[in-house]
Amino acid sequence: MLAILRELWAFMRERKKLWLFPLLVVLVLSGGLLVAVQGSALAPFIYTIF
């Protein structure tokens, strides 16, 4: 897992794609939040977003 993160960071730094980092952080945090609350409590809010 750590090797994947290092490779992703090297890719973003080399290709000047550092704008992807905040997007990835938001996606990981929202995924973690979904897992933490088991999805059912957040379902109405997710439907309003999409």
mmCIF entry with sequence, helices, sheets and N, C-alpha, C, O atoms, coordinates in Angstrom:
data_MODEL
# 
_entry.id   MODEL 
# 
_entity.id                         1 
_entity.type                       polymer 
_entity.pdbx_number_of_molecules   1 
# 
_entity_poly.entity_id                      1 
_entity_poly.type                           'polypeptide(L)' 
_entity_poly.nstd_linkage                   no 
_entity_poly.nstd_monomer                   no 
_entity_poly.pdbx_seq_one_letter_code       MLAILRELWAFMRERKKLWLFPLLVVLVLSGGLLVAVQGSALAPFIYTIF 
_entity_poly.pdbx_seq_one_letter_code_can   MLAILRELWAFMRERKKLWLFPLLVVLVLSGGLLVAVQGSALAPFIYTIF 
_entity_poly.pdbx_strand_id                 A 
# 
loop_
_entity_poly_seq.entity_id 
_entity_poly_seq.num 
_entity_poly_seq.mon_id 
_entity_poly_seq.hetero 
1 1  MET n 
1 2  LEU n 
1 3  ALA n 
1 4  ILE n 
1 5  LEU n 
1 6  ARG n 
1 7  GLU n 
1 8  LEU n 
1 9  TRP n 
1 10 ALA n 
1 11 PHE n 
1 12 MET n 
1 13 ARG n 
1 14 GLU n 
1 15 ARG n 
1 16 LYS n 
1 17 LYS n 
1 18 LEU n 
1 19 TRP n 
1 20 LEU n 
1 21 PHE n 
1 22 PRO n 
1 23 LEU n 
1 24 LEU n 
1 25 VAL n 
1 26 VAL n 
1 27 LEU n 
1 28 VAL n 
1 29 LEU n 
1 30 SER n 
1 31 GLY n 
1 32 GLY n 
1 33 LEU n 
1 34 LEU n 
1 35 VAL n 
1 36 ALA n 
1 37 VAL n 
1 38 GLN n 
1 39 GLY n 
1 40 SER n 
1 41 ALA n 
1 42 LEU n 
1 43 ALA n 
1 44 PRO n 
1 45 PHE n 
1 46 ILE n 
1 47 TYR n 
1 48 THR n 
1 49 ILE n 
1 50 PHE n 
# 
_struct_asym.id          A 
_struct_asym.entity_id   1 
# 
loop_
_struct_conf.conf_type_id 
_struct_conf.id 
_struct_conf.pdbx_PDB_helix_id 
_struct_conf.beg_label_comp_id 
_struct_conf.beg_label_asym_id 
_struct_conf.beg_label_seq_id 
_struct_conf.pdbx_beg_PDB_ins_code 
_struct_conf.end_label_comp_id 
_struct_conf.end_label_asym_id 
_struct_conf.end_label_seq_id 
_struct_conf.pdbx_end_PDB_ins_code 
_struct_conf.beg_auth_comp_id 
_struct_conf.beg_auth_asym_id 
_struct_conf.beg_auth_seq_id 
_struct_conf.end_auth_comp_id 
_struct_conf.end_auth_asym_id 
_struct_conf.end_auth_seq_id 
_struct_conf.pdbx_PDB_helix_class 
_struct_conf.details 
_struct_conf.pdbx_PDB_helix_length 
HELX_P HELX_P1 AA1 LEU A 2  ? GLU A 14 ? LEU A 2  GLU A 14 1 ? 13 
HELX_P HELX_P2 AA2 LEU A 20 ? ALA A 36 ? LEU A 20 ALA A 36 1 ? 17 
HELX_P HELX_P3 AA3 ALA A 43 ? ILE A 49 ? ALA A 43 ILE A 49 1 ? 7  
# 
_struct_conf_type.id          HELX_P 
_struct_conf_type.criteria    ? 
_struct_conf_type.reference   ? 
# 
loop_
_atom_site.group_PDB 
_atom_site.id 
_atom_site.type_symbol 
_atom_site.label_atom_id 
_atom_site.label_alt_id 
_atom_site.label_comp_id 
_atom_site.label_asym_id 
_atom_site.label_entity_id 
_atom_site.label_seq_id 
_atom_site.pdbx_PDB_ins_code 
_atom_site.Cartn_x 
_atom_site.Cartn_y 
_atom_site.Cartn_z 
_atom_site.occupancy 
_atom_site.B_iso_or_equiv 
_atom_site.pdbx_formal_charge 
_atom_site.auth_seq_id 
_atom_site.auth_comp_id 
_atom_site.auth_asym_id 
_atom_site.auth_atom_id 
_atom_site.pdbx_PDB_model_num 
ATOM 1   N N  . MET A 1 1  ? 0.829   -1.198 0.000   1.00 0.00 ? 1  MET A N  1 
ATOM 2   C CA . MET A 1 1  ? 0.000   0.000  0.000   1.00 0.00 ? 1  MET A CA 1 
ATOM 3   C C  . MET A 1 1  ? 0.871   1.259  0.000   1.00 0.00 ? 1  MET A C  1 
ATOM 4   O O  . MET A 1 1  ? 0.587   2.230  -0.702  1.00 0.00 ? 1  MET A O  1 
ATOM 5   N N  . LEU A 1 2  ? 1.926   1.221  0.795   1.00 0.00 ? 2  LEU A N  1 
ATOM 6   C CA . LEU A 1 2  ? 2.805   2.385  0.877   1.00 0.00 ? 2  LEU A CA 1 
ATOM 7   C C  . LEU A 1 2  ? 3.529   2.624  -0.446  1.00 0.00 ? 2  LEU A C  1 
ATOM 8   O O  . LEU A 1 2  ? 3.773   3.769  -0.827  1.00 0.00 ? 2  LEU A O  1 
ATOM 9   N N  . ALA A 1 3  ? 3.871   1.544  -1.143  1.00 0.00 ? 3  ALA A N  1 
ATOM 10  C CA . ALA A 1 3  ? 4.541   1.684  -2.440  1.00 0.00 ? 3  ALA A CA 1 
ATOM 11  C C  . ALA A 1 3  ? 3.616   2.342  -3.458  1.00 0.00 ? 3  ALA A C  1 
ATOM 12  O O  . ALA A 1 3  ? 4.061   3.136  -4.286  1.00 0.00 ? 3  ALA A O  1 
ATOM 13  N N  . ILE A 1 4  ? 2.340   2.013  -3.395  1.00 0.00 ? 4  ILE A N  1 
ATOM 14  C CA . ILE A 1 4  ? 1.374   2.622  -4.316  1.00 0.00 ? 4  ILE A CA 1 
ATOM 15  C C  . ILE A 1 4  ? 1.279   4.119  -4.064  1.00 0.00 ? 4  ILE A C  1 
ATOM 16  O O  . ILE A 1 4  ? 1.227   4.910  -5.006  1.00 0.00 ? 4  ILE A O  1 
ATOM 17  N N  . LEU A 1 5  ? 1.254   4.508  -2.799  1.00 0.00 ? 5  LEU A N  1 
ATOM 18  C CA . LEU A 1 5  ? 1.182   5.933  -2.468  1.00 0.00 ? 5  LEU A CA 1 
ATOM 19  C C  . LEU A 1 5  ? 2.433   6.674  -2.918  1.00 0.00 ? 5  LEU A C  1 
ATOM 20  O O  . LEU A 1 5  ? 2.353   7.796  -3.418  1.00 0.00 ? 5  LEU A O  1 
ATOM 21  N N  . ARG A 1 6  ? 3.588   6.044  -2.739  1.00 0.00 ? 6  ARG A N  1 
ATOM 22  C CA . ARG A 1 6  ? 4.831   6.674  -3.200  1.00 0.00 ? 6  ARG A CA 1 
ATOM 23  C C  . ARG A 1 6  ? 4.838   6.845  -4.715  1.00 0.00 ? 6  ARG A C  1 
ATOM 24  O O  . ARG A 1 6  ? 5.246   7.883  -5.235  1.00 0.00 ? 6  ARG A O  1 
ATOM 25  N N  . GLU A 1 7  ? 4.382   5.811  -5.410  1.00 0.00 ? 7  GLU A N  1 
ATOM 26  C CA . GLU A 1 7  ? 4.353   5.879  -6.867  1.00 0.00 ? 7  GLU A CA 1 
ATOM 27  C C  . GLU A 1 7  ? 3.353   6.927  -7.347  1.00 0.00 ? 7  GLU A C  1 
ATOM 28  O O  . GLU A 1 7  ? 3.621   7.643  -8.312  1.00 0.00 ? 7  GLU A O  1 
ATOM 29  N N  . LEU A 1 8  ? 2.214   7.019  -6.689  1.00 0.00 ? 8  LEU A N  1 
ATOM 30  C CA . LEU A 1 8  ? 1.221   8.030  -7.043  1.00 0.00 ? 8  LEU A CA 1 
ATOM 31  C C  . LEU A 1 8  ? 1.776   9.431  -6.811  1.00 0.00 ? 8  LEU A C  1 
ATOM 32  O O  . LEU A 1 8  ? 1.592   10.319 -7.643  1.00 0.00 ? 8  LEU A O  1 
ATOM 33  N N  . TRP A 1 9  ? 2.450   9.630  -5.688  1.00 0.00 ? 9  TRP A N  1 
ATOM 34  C CA . TRP A 1 9  ? 3.041   10.937 -5.392  1.00 0.00 ? 9  TRP A CA 1 
ATOM 35  C C  . TRP A 1 9  ? 4.113   11.295 -6.422  1.00 0.00 ? 9  TRP A C  1 
ATOM 36  O O  . TRP A 1 9  ? 4.183   12.437 -6.875  1.00 0.00 ? 9  TRP A O  1 
ATOM 37  N N  . ALA A 1 10 ? 4.946   10.322 -6.790  1.00 0.00 ? 10 ALA A N  1 
ATOM 38  C CA . ALA A 1 10 ? 5.986   10.574 -7.797  1.00 0.00 ? 10 ALA A CA 1 
ATOM 39  C C  . ALA A 1 10 ? 5.359   10.922 -9.144  1.00 0.00 ? 10 ALA A C  1 
ATOM 40  O O  . ALA A 1 10 ? 5.857   11.798 -9.851  1.00 0.00 ? 10 ALA A O  1 
ATOM 41  N N  . PHE A 1 11 ? 4.274   10.244 -9.502  1.00 0.00 ? 11 PHE A N  1 
ATOM 42  C CA . PHE A 1 11 ? 3.583   10.545 -10.756 1.00 0.00 ? 11 PHE A CA 1 
ATOM 43  C C  . PHE A 1 11 ? 3.041   11.966 -10.745 1.00 0.00 ? 11 PHE A C  1 
ATOM 44  O O  . PHE A 1 11 ? 3.222   12.715 -11.704 1.00 0.00 ? 11 PHE A O  1 
ATOM 45  N N  . MET A 1 12 ? 2.372   12.334 -9.649  1.00 0.00 ? 12 MET A N  1 
ATOM 46  C CA . MET A 1 12 ? 1.775   13.674 -9.584  1.00 0.00 ? 12 MET A CA 1 
ATOM 47  C C  . MET A 1 12 ? 2.849   14.757 -9.604  1.00 0.00 ? 12 MET A C  1 
ATOM 48  O O  . MET A 1 12 ? 2.671   15.798 -10.236 1.00 0.00 ? 12 MET A O  1 
ATOM 49  N N  . ARG A 1 13 ? 3.956   14.515 -8.919  1.00 0.00 ? 13 ARG A N  1 
ATOM 50  C CA . ARG A 1 13 ? 5.024   15.507 -8.880  1.00 0.00 ? 13 ARG A CA 1 
ATOM 51  C C  . ARG A 1 13 ? 5.713   15.638 -10.234 1.00 0.00 ? 13 ARG A C  1 
ATOM 52  O O  . ARG A 1 13 ? 6.017   16.746 -10.674 1.00 0.00 ? 13 ARG A O  1 
ATOM 53  N N  . GLU A 1 14 ? 5.959   14.511 -10.892 1.00 0.00 ? 14 GLU A N  1 
ATOM 54  C CA . GLU A 1 14 ? 6.673   14.533 -12.172 1.00 0.00 ? 14 GLU A CA 1 
ATOM 55  C C  . GLU A 1 14 ? 5.819   15.127 -13.291 1.00 0.00 ? 14 GLU A C  1 
ATOM 56  O O  . GLU A 1 14 ? 6.328   15.861 -14.138 1.00 0.00 ? 14 GLU A O  1 
ATOM 57  N N  . ARG A 1 15 ? 4.547   14.818 -13.295 1.00 0.00 ? 15 ARG A N  1 
ATOM 58  C CA . ARG A 1 15 ? 3.662   15.270 -14.374 1.00 0.00 ? 15 ARG A CA 1 
ATOM 59  C C  . ARG A 1 15 ? 2.974   16.599 -14.062 1.00 0.00 ? 15 ARG A C  1 
ATOM 60  O O  . ARG A 1 15 ? 2.131   17.059 -14.832 1.00 0.00 ? 15 ARG A O  1 
ATOM 61  N N  . LYS A 1 16 ? 3.332   17.211 -12.942 1.00 0.00 ? 16 LYS A N  1 
ATOM 62  C CA . LYS A 1 16 ? 2.742   18.492 -12.516 1.00 0.00 ? 16 LYS A CA 1 
ATOM 63  C C  . LYS A 1 16 ? 1.224   18.376 -12.349 1.00 0.00 ? 16 LYS A C  1 
ATOM 64  O O  . LYS A 1 16 ? 0.475   19.273 -12.736 1.00 0.00 ? 16 LYS A O  1 
ATOM 65  N N  . LYS A 1 17 ? 0.790   17.270 -11.772 1.00 0.00 ? 17 LYS A N  1 
ATOM 66  C CA . LYS A 1 17 ? -0.632  17.033 -11.543 1.00 0.00 ? 17 LYS A CA 1 
ATOM 67  C C  . LYS A 1 17 ? -0.964  17.170 -10.052 1.00 0.00 ? 17 LYS A C  1 
ATOM 68  O O  . LYS A 1 17 ? -1.765  16.404 -9.517  1.00 0.00 ? 17 LYS A O  1 
ATOM 69  N N  . LEU A 1 18 ? -0.352  18.136 -9.397  1.00 0.00 ? 18 LEU A N  1 
ATOM 70  C CA . LEU A 1 18 ? -0.567  18.297 -7.963  1.00 0.00 ? 18 LEU A CA 1 
ATOM 71  C C  . LEU A 1 18 ? -1.989  18.737 -7.635  1.00 0.00 ? 18 LEU A C  1 
ATOM 72  O O  . LEU A 1 18 ? -2.410  18.644 -6.482  1.00 0.00 ? 18 LEU A O  1 
ATOM 73  N N  . TRP A 1 19 ? -2.729  19.209 -8.619  1.00 0.00 ? 19 TRP A N  1 
ATOM 74  C CA . TRP A 1 19 ? -4.118  19.585 -8.380  1.00 0.00 ? 19 TRP A CA 1 
ATOM 75  C C  . TRP A 1 19 ? -4.973  18.349 -8.095  1.00 0.00 ? 19 TRP A C  1 
ATOM 76  O O  . TRP A 1 19 ? -6.085  18.478 -7.583  1.00 0.00 ? 19 TRP A O  1 
ATOM 77  N N  . LEU A 1 20 ? -4.471  17.153 -8.421  1.00 0.00 ? 20 LEU A N  1 
ATOM 78  C CA . LEU A 1 20 ? -5.217  15.928 -8.140  1.00 0.00 ? 20 LEU A CA 1 
ATOM 79  C C  . LEU A 1 20 ? -5.219  15.580 -6.652  1.00 0.00 ? 20 LEU A C  1 
ATOM 80  O O  . LEU A 1 20 ? -6.123  14.892 -6.179  1.00 0.00 ? 20 LEU A O  1 
ATOM 81  N N  . PHE A 1 21 ? -4.222  16.045 -5.919  1.00 0.00 ? 21 PHE A N  1 
ATOM 82  C CA . PHE A 1 21 ? -4.088  15.669 -4.512  1.00 0.00 ? 21 PHE A CA 1 
ATOM 83  C C  . PHE A 1 21 ? -5.304  16.050 -3.674  1.00 0.00 ? 21 PHE A C  1 
ATOM 84  O O  . PHE A 1 21 ? -5.814  15.191 -2.955  1.00 0.00 ? 21 PHE A O  1 
ATOM 85  N N  . PRO A 1 22 ? -5.802  17.295 -3.723  1.00 0.00 ? 22 PRO A N  1 
ATOM 86  C CA . PRO A 1 22 ? -6.992  17.621 -2.922  1.00 0.00 ? 22 PRO A CA 1 
ATOM 87  C C  . PRO A 1 22 ? -8.218  16.800 -3.327  1.00 0.00 ? 22 PRO A C  1 
ATOM 88  O O  . PRO A 1 22 ? -9.032  16.438 -2.477  1.00 0.00 ? 22 PRO A O  1 
ATOM 89  N N  . LEU A 1 23 ? -8.351  16.510 -4.609  1.00 0.00 ? 23 LEU A N  1 
ATOM 90  C CA . LEU A 1 23 ? -9.470  15.700 -5.076  1.00 0.00 ? 23 LEU A CA 1 
ATOM 91  C C  . LEU A 1 23 ? -9.400  14.288 -4.498  1.00 0.00 ? 23 LEU A C  1 
ATOM 92  O O  . LEU A 1 23 ? -10.410 13.739 -4.057  1.00 0.00 ? 23 LEU A O  1 
ATOM 93  N N  . LEU A 1 24 ? -8.209  13.709 -4.502  1.00 0.00 ? 24 LEU A N  1 
ATOM 94  C CA . LEU A 1 24 ? -8.041  12.371 -3.945  1.00 0.00 ? 24 LEU A CA 1 
ATOM 95  C C  . LEU A 1 24 ? -8.301  12.353 -2.447  1.00 0.00 ? 24 LEU A C  1 
ATOM 96  O O  . LEU A 1 24 ? -8.895  11.406 -1.931  1.00 0.00 ? 24 LEU A O  1 
ATOM 97  N N  . VAL A 1 25 ? -7.864  13.386 -1.750  1.00 0.00 ? 25 VAL A N  1 
ATOM 98  C CA . VAL A 1 25 ? -8.097  13.461 -0.306  1.00 0.00 ? 25 VAL A CA 1 
ATOM 99  C C  . VAL A 1 25 ? -9.588  13.528 -0.009  1.00 0.00 ? 25 VAL A C  1 
ATOM 100 O O  . VAL A 1 25 ? -10.068 12.846 0.896   1.00 0.00 ? 25 VAL A O  1 
ATOM 101 N N  . VAL A 1 26 ? -10.320 14.336 -0.753  1.00 0.00 ? 26 VAL A N  1 
ATOM 102 C CA . VAL A 1 26 ? -11.767 14.454 -0.543  1.00 0.00 ? 26 VAL A CA 1 
ATOM 103 C C  . VAL A 1 26 ? -12.459 13.124 -0.827  1.00 0.00 ? 26 VAL A C  1 
ATOM 104 O O  . VAL A 1 26 ? -13.350 12.721 -0.080  1.00 0.00 ? 26 VAL A O  1 
ATOM 105 N N  . LEU A 1 27 ? -12.064 12.447 -1.885  1.00 0.00 ? 27 LEU A N  1 
ATOM 106 C CA . LEU A 1 27 ? -12.674 11.158 -2.209  1.00 0.00 ? 27 LEU A CA 1 
ATOM 107 C C  . LEU A 1 27 ? -12.398 10.109 -1.135  1.00 0.00 ? 27 LEU A C  1 
ATOM 108 O O  . LEU A 1 27 ? -13.289 9.343  -0.768  1.00 0.00 ? 27 LEU A O  1 
ATOM 109 N N  . VAL A 1 28 ? -11.176 10.075 -0.635  1.00 0.00 ? 28 VAL A N  1 
ATOM 110 C CA . VAL A 1 28 ? -10.835 9.107  0.406   1.00 0.00 ? 28 VAL A CA 1 
ATOM 111 C C  . VAL A 1 28 ? -11.581 9.417  1.697   1.00 0.00 ? 28 VAL A C  1 
ATOM 112 O O  . VAL A 1 28 ? -12.083 8.507  2.357   1.00 0.00 ? 28 VAL A O  1 
ATOM 113 N N  . LEU A 1 29 ? -11.659 10.691 2.060   1.00 0.00 ? 29 LEU A N  1 
ATOM 114 C CA . LEU A 1 29 ? -12.379 11.058 3.280   1.00 0.00 ? 29 LEU A CA 1 
ATOM 115 C C  . LEU A 1 29 ? -13.869 10.770 3.172   1.00 0.00 ? 29 LEU A C  1 
ATOM 116 O O  . LEU A 1 29 ? -14.476 10.292 4.130   1.00 0.00 ? 29 LEU A O  1 
ATOM 117 N N  . SER A 1 30 ? -14.461 11.052 2.026   1.00 0.00 ? 30 SER A N  1 
ATOM 118 C CA . SER A 1 30 ? -15.888 10.761 1.876   1.00 0.00 ? 30 SER A CA 1 
ATOM 119 C C  . SER A 1 30 ? -16.137 9.254  1.874   1.00 0.00 ? 30 SER A C  1 
ATOM 120 O O  . SER A 1 30 ? -17.150 8.801  2.407   1.00 0.00 ? 30 SER A O  1 
ATOM 121 N N  . GLY A 1 31 ? -15.245 8.482  1.292   1.00 0.00 ? 31 GLY A N  1 
ATOM 122 C CA . GLY A 1 31 ? -15.370 7.027  1.344   1.00 0.00 ? 31 GLY A CA 1 
ATOM 123 C C  . GLY A 1 31 ? -15.229 6.500  2.757   1.00 0.00 ? 31 GLY A C  1 
ATOM 124 O O  . GLY A 1 31 ? -15.960 5.598  3.166   1.00 0.00 ? 31 GLY A O  1 
ATOM 125 N N  . GLY A 1 32 ? -14.288 7.064  3.507   1.00 0.00 ? 32 GLY A N  1 
ATOM 126 C CA . GLY A 1 32 ? -14.136 6.670  4.906   1.00 0.00 ? 32 GLY A CA 1 
ATOM 127 C C  . GLY A 1 32 ? -15.347 7.029  5.738   1.00 0.00 ? 32 GLY A C  1 
ATOM 128 O O  . GLY A 1 32 ? -15.735 6.279  6.634   1.00 0.00 ? 32 GLY A O  1 
ATOM 129 N N  . LEU A 1 33 ? -15.947 8.171  5.449   1.00 0.00 ? 33 LEU A N  1 
ATOM 130 C CA . LEU A 1 33 ? -17.155 8.576  6.161   1.00 0.00 ? 33 LEU A CA 1 
ATOM 131 C C  . LEU A 1 33 ? -18.309 7.625  5.861   1.00 0.00 ? 33 LEU A C  1 
ATOM 132 O O  . LEU A 1 33 ? -19.073 7.267  6.757   1.00 0.00 ? 33 LEU A O  1 
ATOM 133 N N  . LEU A 1 34 ? -18.431 7.222  4.614   1.00 0.00 ? 34 LEU A N  1 
ATOM 134 C CA . LEU A 1 34 ? -19.478 6.260  4.248   1.00 0.00 ? 34 LEU A CA 1 
ATOM 135 C C  . LEU A 1 34 ? -19.298 4.933  4.975   1.00 0.00 ? 34 LEU A C  1 
ATOM 136 O O  . LEU A 1 34 ? -20.272 4.342  5.441   1.00 0.00 ? 34 LEU A O  1 
ATOM 137 N N  . VAL A 1 35 ? -18.082 4.473  5.073   1.00 0.00 ? 35 VAL A N  1 
ATOM 138 C CA . VAL A 1 35 ? -17.816 3.220  5.776   1.00 0.00 ? 35 VAL A CA 1 
ATOM 139 C C  . VAL A 1 35 ? -18.087 3.381  7.265   1.00 0.00 ? 35 VAL A C  1 
ATOM 140 O O  . VAL A 1 35 ? -18.626 2.474  7.898   1.00 0.00 ? 35 VAL A O  1 
ATOM 141 N N  . ALA A 1 36 ? -17.719 4.528  7.828   1.00 0.00 ? 36 ALA A N  1 
ATOM 142 C CA . ALA A 1 36 ? -17.871 4.751  9.265   1.00 0.00 ? 36 ALA A CA 1 
ATOM 143 C C  . ALA A 1 36 ? -19.335 4.786  9.692   1.00 0.00 ? 36 ALA A C  1 
ATOM 144 O O  . ALA A 1 36 ? -19.677 4.277  10.759  1.00 0.00 ? 36 ALA A O  1 
ATOM 145 N N  . VAL A 1 37 ? -20.199 5.376  8.881   1.00 0.00 ? 37 VAL A N  1 
ATOM 146 C CA . VAL A 1 37 ? -21.615 5.477  9.270   1.00 0.00 ? 37 VAL A CA 1 
ATOM 147 C C  . VAL A 1 37 ? -22.461 4.403  8.601   1.00 0.00 ? 37 VAL A C  1 
ATOM 148 O O  . VAL A 1 37 ? -23.688 4.429  8.701   1.00 0.00 ? 37 VAL A O  1 
ATOM 149 N N  . GLN A 1 38 ? -21.821 3.464  7.923   1.00 0.00 ? 38 GLN A N  1 
ATOM 150 C CA . GLN A 1 38 ? -22.458 2.305  7.316   1.00 0.00 ? 38 GLN A CA 1 
ATOM 151 C C  . GLN A 1 38 ? -23.423 2.658  6.197   1.00 0.00 ? 38 GLN A C  1 
ATOM 152 O O  . GLN A 1 38 ? -24.297 1.854  5.872   1.00 0.00 ? 38 GLN A O  1 
ATOM 153 N N  . GLY A 1 39 ? -23.295 3.809  5.613   1.00 0.00 ? 39 GLY A N  1 
ATOM 154 C CA . GLY A 1 39 ? -24.003 4.139  4.387   1.00 0.00 ? 39 GLY A CA 1 
ATOM 155 C C  . GLY A 1 39 ? -25.469 4.487  4.509   1.00 0.00 ? 39 GLY A C  1 
ATOM 156 O O  . GLY A 1 39 ? -25.928 5.407  3.831   1.00 0.00 ? 39 GLY A O  1 
ATOM 157 N N  . SER A 1 40 ? -26.217 3.800  5.334   1.00 0.00 ? 40 SER A N  1 
ATOM 158 C CA . SER A 1 40 ? -27.668 4.000  5.341   1.00 0.00 ? 40 SER A CA 1 
ATOM 159 C C  . SER A 1 40 ? -28.070 5.371  5.880   1.00 0.00 ? 40 SER A C  1 
ATOM 160 O O  . SER A 1 40 ? -29.056 5.947  5.421   1.00 0.00 ? 40 SER A O  1 
ATOM 161 N N  . ALA A 1 41 ? -27.333 5.890  6.831   1.00 0.00 ? 41 ALA A N  1 
ATOM 162 C CA . ALA A 1 41 ? -27.691 7.192  7.398   1.00 0.00 ? 41 ALA A CA 1 
ATOM 163 C C  . ALA A 1 41 ? -27.383 8.332  6.433   1.00 0.00 ? 41 ALA A C  1 
ATOM 164 O O  . ALA A 1 41 ? -28.029 9.378  6.487   1.00 0.00 ? 41 ALA A O  1 
ATOM 165 N N  . LEU A 1 42 ? -26.419 8.142  5.567   1.00 0.00 ? 42 LEU A N  1 
ATOM 166 C CA . LEU A 1 42 ? -26.032 9.194  4.628   1.00 0.00 ? 42 LEU A CA 1 
ATOM 167 C C  . LEU A 1 42 ? -26.739 9.107  3.284   1.00 0.00 ? 42 LEU A C  1 
ATOM 168 O O  . LEU A 1 42 ? -26.579 9.999  2.450   1.00 0.00 ? 42 LEU A O  1 
ATOM 169 N N  . ALA A 1 43 ? -27.502 8.075  3.058   1.00 0.00 ? 43 ALA A N  1 
ATOM 170 C CA . ALA A 1 43 ? -28.135 7.870  1.747   1.00 0.00 ? 43 ALA A CA 1 
ATOM 171 C C  . ALA A 1 43 ? -28.958 9.071  1.282   1.00 0.00 ? 43 ALA A C  1 
ATOM 172 O O  . ALA A 1 43 ? -28.821 9.455  0.120   1.00 0.00 ? 43 ALA A O  1 
ATOM 173 N N  . PRO A 1 44 ? -29.807 9.695  2.116   1.00 0.00 ? 44 PRO A N  1 
ATOM 174 C CA . PRO A 1 44 ? -30.572 10.849 1.625   1.00 0.00 ? 44 PRO A CA 1 
ATOM 175 C C  . PRO A 1 44 ? -29.690 12.024 1.198   1.00 0.00 ? 44 PRO A C  1 
ATOM 176 O O  . PRO A 1 44 ? -30.032 12.739 0.255   1.00 0.00 ? 44 PRO A O  1 
ATOM 177 N N  . PHE A 1 45 ? -28.577 12.229 1.869   1.00 0.00 ? 45 PHE A N  1 
ATOM 178 C CA . PHE A 1 45 ? -27.691 13.332 1.520   1.00 0.00 ? 45 PHE A CA 1 
ATOM 179 C C  . PHE A 1 45 ? -26.940 13.054 0.224   1.00 0.00 ? 45 PHE A C  1 
ATOM 180 O O  . PHE A 1 45 ? -26.704 13.965 -0.569  1.00 0.00 ? 45 PHE A O  1 
ATOM 181 N N  . ILE A 1 46 ? -26.566 11.801 0.009   1.00 0.00 ? 46 ILE A N  1 
ATOM 182 C CA . ILE A 1 46 ? -25.864 11.442 -1.216  1.00 0.00 ? 46 ILE A CA 1 
ATOM 183 C C  . ILE A 1 46 ? -26.787 11.604 -2.418  1.00 0.00 ? 46 ILE A C  1 
ATOM 184 O O  . ILE A 1 46 ? -26.346 12.052 -3.476  1.00 0.00 ? 46 ILE A O  1 
ATOM 185 N N  . TYR A 1 47 ? -28.057 11.249 -2.273  1.00 0.00 ? 47 TYR A N  1 
ATOM 186 C CA . TYR A 1 47 ? -29.002 11.398 -3.379  1.00 0.00 ? 47 TYR A CA 1 
ATOM 187 C C  . TYR A 1 47 ? -29.177 12.865 -3.763  1.00 0.00 ? 47 TYR A C  1 
ATOM 188 O O  . TYR A 1 47 ? -29.369 13.173 -4.940  1.00 0.00 ? 47 TYR A O  1 
ATOM 189 N N  . THR A 1 48 ? -29.116 13.770 -2.793  1.00 0.00 ? 48 THR A N  1 
ATOM 190 C CA . THR A 1 48 ? -29.267 15.185 -3.129  1.00 0.00 ? 48 THR A CA 1 
ATOM 191 C C  . THR A 1 48 ? -28.040 15.728 -3.858  1.00 0.00 ? 48 THR A C  1 
ATOM 192 O O  . THR A 1 48 ? -28.159 16.664 -4.648  1.00 0.00 ? 48 THR A O  1 
ATOM 193 N N  . ILE A 1 49 ? -26.877 15.159 -3.605  1.00 0.00 ? 49 ILE A N  1 
ATOM 194 C CA . ILE A 1 49 ? -25.663 15.612 -4.287  1.00 0.00 ? 49 ILE A CA 1 
ATOM 195 C C  . ILE A 1 49 ? -25.705 15.230 -5.759  1.00 0.00 ? 49 ILE A C  1 
ATOM 196 O O  . ILE A 1 49 ? -25.332 16.025 -6.621  1.00 0.00 ? 49 ILE A O  1 
ATOM 197 N N  . PHE A 1 50 ? -26.157 14.020 -6.045  1.00 0.00 ? 50 PHE A N  1 
ATOM 198 C CA . PHE A 1 50 ? -26.161 13.531 -7.424  1.00 0.00 ? 50 PHE A CA 1 
ATOM 199 C C  . PHE A 1 50 ? -27.540 13.641 -8.003  1.00 0.00 ? 50 PHE A C  1 
ATOM 200 O O  . PHE A 1 50 ? -27.754 13.279 -9.160  1.00 0.00 ? 50 PHE A O  1 
# 
